[in-house]
Amino acid sequence: MAQEFVNSKIHPGKVVVFMKPSCPYCRKTKEILHQLPFKQGLLEFVDITATSNMSEIQDYLQQLTGARTVPRVFFGKDCIGGCSDLETMQQNGELFSRLKDMGALQ
C-alpha cells in the first residue's frame, strides 16, 4: 500500500515533496520551491500525515532513498534528499538549472 502510494506520486519531469506540515524543514523546503516558476501541475507536496499509513510510507521512503526523515524531495524518480540538500543546490545555482533542464519550470 505505502509502496503503491509513493510510486503513484513520483513521475519523470515532476517535483514531489513528501512532507509533514508541522515540520520546520518541510516548511523551509516549501518556501524555497514556491519561489520558482513551476509549470502547472509539476510541483506537488504530499502531506503524509493525511494518510492512514504514515509510518509505512516513511519505512518505504527509507528503503527507496536511504532516509526515513521528511522532507524527501524527488526530481522525477531521483530523490535529491531533504531540505539541506535543496538549500545546497539553491546556493550553488544547481537547483534552477536542474529544474530547467528537466522541463519543470516555465
N, C-alpha and C positions, 0 to 999 in steps of 0.2 A: 504493500500500500504506500509506504513512505517513498520507496524507490520509484514507483509509478508517478507519484505526485511530483517529486523533484524532476524526474526526467521529462515530464509533460511540460514543465516550465522553461527548461533550457533549450534554446534553438540557435542555430547559426545566425549571426547578424543581429542578435538581440542581447541586451544587457539585463541581467536578472540579479536582484539582490535578495537573498534570504535573510530576514531580519526580525527583530522584536522591537516594537515601538518604544518600550521603556529603556532600551539600551542606548547609552550616550554615543557609543561608536557607530551604531546604526544610524542615529540621527545625523552625525557628522558626515557619514557616507552619503546619506540622502541630500544633505546640503551641497556637498561637492558636485554630485551628479546633476542636481537641479540647476546648477549654473550653466550647464552645457545645452546647446540647441539640438536635442534629440529629435529624430523624426518620430511622428506619431506612432505609438504602439511598440517602439523599440527599446523602451525602458520600463521595467516592471519591478516593483517592490513587493515581495511576498512576505506577509506577516504570518510567521509560523505559529504565533500564539493563538491565531484564529482557527487553528486546526485541532482535531482531537488527538493527533499523534505527533505532537511537537518533539517529544523525546526520540521517537523512532526516526523522524526527519533529521534531527541532529546526528543520530547514530549513522544514518546513511550518508550525510554530508561528510562525516569523518572518514568513512570508507572511501568516498569519492575524492576527497580533497586533502585528507590527512589532518584536518582540524574539525572540531565539533562546534567551535565558537561561531557566533554571528557578529557582524555580518559576514556572509560568504558571497563574494561578488563574482559573477560569471560574465565573461565576454564571450558570447556564443557558448560553445561547450567547454571552454577553458576557464577554470577558476583562477582568478588572479590573486586571490587571497582575501584579506579583510580590509579594514579601514586604514591601517598604517601603510599597507601595500598600495592602496589607492592614493593616499596622500603623497607617497614617494613618487608615484607615476605622475601626479599632478605637478609636483615640484620640479621634476627633471624634464617636463614637457612631453613625456611619453603618452600621457593619458589622452590628450586631444588628438594626437596623430594616430594613435592606435584605434580610437573610436572612429575617426575619419576614414582610416583605411578599411575598416570592416563595414563601412557604409551606414553607421548608426546615426550620424549627425547630418543636419540639414546643410 
